[in-house]
Amino acid sequence: WPAPTEGFPQGIEHTAPLIAQKGLKPGVWMNTDIKAYDPPEGAKDVVFKNPDGSFMYAAWLSHANDCSDESLNATLAPLWEKLAKAGYVYIKIDALRHTWFDALGNAVKRGYITMEEARRRMRRLFEVAREKAGKDTFLLSCWGTFTESIGLVDASRISTDANPNWERLLLQQYELARFWPLQRIIYQLDPDHIVSRTQPNWARATLSTVSLCGGLFMI
């Protein structure tokens, strides 16, 4: 998707300055998976495969990035570097819960890698993101309180996807209260966006909790 498309014919480099001209800060919401995978013959695999050569299934991920040094250098590192050079100062890295549990975790369960190696790869993912995006880029890890991200990300989304029903809204408030001791010590807390298209008293409760905890405020 960084290449020019019908929707963005001049590429993402052209879009960031247009956003900045409006007095706004360019940001990107991205994922870690690999949508299309067709490496040249003889190249090392950078996605998890089963012994029979089939792709290892990982929920919510097209092809599970194995987060090895080779994979990070070939896929995500160039992207983060390109975004930073283009002027994107806010990068949200989503589906990390699935990267950890469904890709790396699944590989551990199947005996493809050790738990120690899985943790090293997860930490390395955050290290490369910070290195390539630069120290001034706001990095948001989504979602889960990954110890591997400590000292490398600015914020962590700590709750589930927000939507108008009370169960989800209540979980946002619960997670904010539960992880409040981490706020601005480990990283900033992001409970996901505040849903305004719900019952007014429900929205007010979420607004109050976010304001009291000082979490990320997004409408």
Protein Blocks (a to p, Z undefined) as FASTA:
>chain_A
ZZccfklmnojklmmmmmmmnopacdddddfbdfbacddehiacfbdcdfkopacddehi
abdcehiaklmmmmmmmmmmmmmmnopabdcdehklmmmmmmmmmmmmnomacfklmmmm
mmmmmmmmmmmnopkbccdddedjdfklgokambdcfbdcddfbfklmmmmmmmmmmmmm
mgoklmccdebjadfkbcfklmmmmmmmmmmnopacdZZ
